[in-house]
Amino acid sequence: MEITKFLEILHDKKFMDYRKMSNKYPDTFQEYLDTLSIFYKKLPLEDAQGNFMVFLEEPLKIQTSTLRTLFQNQSGLYSAKSLETEIIATSAIENIDFSRDSVRSILSGQVSKNEEEKRIEGLKKGMEFISDPGNKITEENIYKLYKMAIGKYLDEENQLKEGNLYHHDSVYVVGTKVEHTGISYKQVPSYMKSLVKYINQKDDIQDLMKACIIHFYIAYVHPWFDGNGRMARLVHLWFLVQRGYQSVLFVPFSSLIEKTRKQYYDACQTIEDNYRYTHTIDVTPFLLYFINNVYNNMEQPLQEDTLSVYRLALNQKKITNKEDKLWKFVLTYFGTEEFSTKELEKAYGDAAYATIRSFVLKFKGLGLLTAISYTTKNKYRVKR
């Protein structure tokens, strides 16, 4: 195939949508696919037919700032807000809506009062489990994570059989139609063993890309009756924690997915549609989705400089005990979200408005808060 024609198709904005490409380049498209296969990177993960999945490395570009964000140390205080956002968003993707008040109640240590709060408590325990670098990714620990975070809160028909790590019957992903049929339950154990081996083996695949591949494969295999999406996202994060990406639990991971939910599912559908042309599962559309919609859109968490300024001011006794409590409350309750003095007063509930205003202006002067001016009022946020 002529290199100029090959590159023309490869650099088309819709180059991963084979249906559109086949219509746009009818005379050369099959030759293009044959040439493209030379550039595939093979994965040690099989599809339902026993063929190895593949991906293309060339179009995958992660911003350097993303890597800096994920390797940065963070304050443990900020994790409470991040955990709240993650629990709400990962559940919303599956159309499970938790109230923010219920999530905050459980995260503050309150006893669960109903089924909703028990499920929230499960996800909290799951997030705490994956945040511990000592909890290595094994089949037994994946099962342990599934049971504590999701499995024990499902109705009876979606429960696993005693002694089973995975489902024991057919599983379908259903939207307006059957979108995807999971791997046969008889094959799931061997496919999951291959996945765990892949997770723990050393290779030259960039960690952020490998996390996406792991995420996709769990969704593809569908090892459980319910909770596969939430588990795929948990294991995605877990793998990155294991690889030393300290700040991955401090960024709005599932929130970014929830905001681009259509593109998330479209990427999976594109992989299925493209299979009809190549008879190969090429996971590149899923990787591109994550680069464009998640990784390269991550907000910078708290800068180490901000935390250093706070610690210095505290050591120099420029911050009172009351102000220290307010600062920790802001980190826990608002994270890096904007808030007004009135909103802080109402949320905190144990300080007069004059105290709140004095705190905000002082911390702005210290360089710990940033003011955002609107037409009728100012709002503030933690400096990043």
Stockholm file with secondary structure:
# STOCKHOLM 1.0

chainA/1-384         MEITKFLEILHDKKFMDYRKMSNKYPDTFQEYLDTLSIFYKKLPLEDAQGNFMVFLEEPLKIQTSTLRTLFQNQSGLYSAKSLETEIIATSAIENIDFSRDSVRSILSGQVSKNEEEKRIEGLKKGMEFISDPGNKITEENIYKLYKMAIGKYLDEENQLKEGNLYHHDSVYVVGTKVEHTGISYKQVPSYMKSLVKYINQKDDIQDLMKACIIHFYIAYVHPWFDGNGRMARLVHLWFLVQRGYQSVLFVPFSSLIEKTRKQYYDACQTIEDNYRYTHTIDVTPFLLYFINNVYNNMEQPLQEDTLSVYRLALNQKKITNKEDKLWKFVLTYFGTEEFSTKELEKAYGDAAYATIRSFVLKFKGLGLLTAISYTTKNKYRVKR
#=GR chainA/1-384 SS CCHHHHHHHHTSTTTTCHHHHHHHSTTTHHHHHHHHGGGCEEEEEECTTSCEEEECSTTCCCCHHHHHHHHSCCCTTHHHHHHHHHHHHHHHHTTCCCCHHHHHHHHTTCCCCSHHHHHHHHHHHHHHHHTCTTSCCCHHHHHHHHHHHTGGGSCGGGSCCTTCSSCSSCCEEESSSEEEECCCTTTHHHHHHHHHHHHHSCCSSCHHHHHHHHHHHHHHHCCSSSCHHHHHHHHHHHHHHHTTCTTGGGSCHHHHHHHTHHHHHHHHHHHHHHHHHHSSCBCHHHHHHHHHHTGGGCCCCCCHHHHHHHHHHHHTTCSCHHHHHHHHHHHHHTTTSCBCHHHHHHHHCSSCHHHHHHHHHHHHHTTSEEEEECSSCEEEEECC
#=GC SS_cons         CCHHHHHHHHTSTTTTCHHHHHHHSTTTHHHHHHHHGGGCEEEEEECTTSCEEEECSTTCCCCHHHHHHHHSCCCTTHHHHHHHHHHHHHHHHTTCCCCHHHHHHHHTTCCCCSHHHHHHHHHHHHHHHHTCTTSCCCHHHHHHHHHHHTGGGSCGGGSCCTTCSSCSSCCEEESSSEEEECCCTTTHHHHHHHHHHHHHSCCSSCHHHHHHHHHHHHHHHCCSSSCHHHHHHHHHHHHHHHTTCTTGGGSCHHHHHHHTHHHHHHHHHHHHHHHHHHSSCBCHHHHHHHHHHTGGGCCCCCCHHHHHHHHHHHHTTCSCHHHHHHHHHHHHHTTTSCBCHHHHHHHHCSSCHHHHHHHHHHHHHTTSEEEEECSSCEEEEECC
//
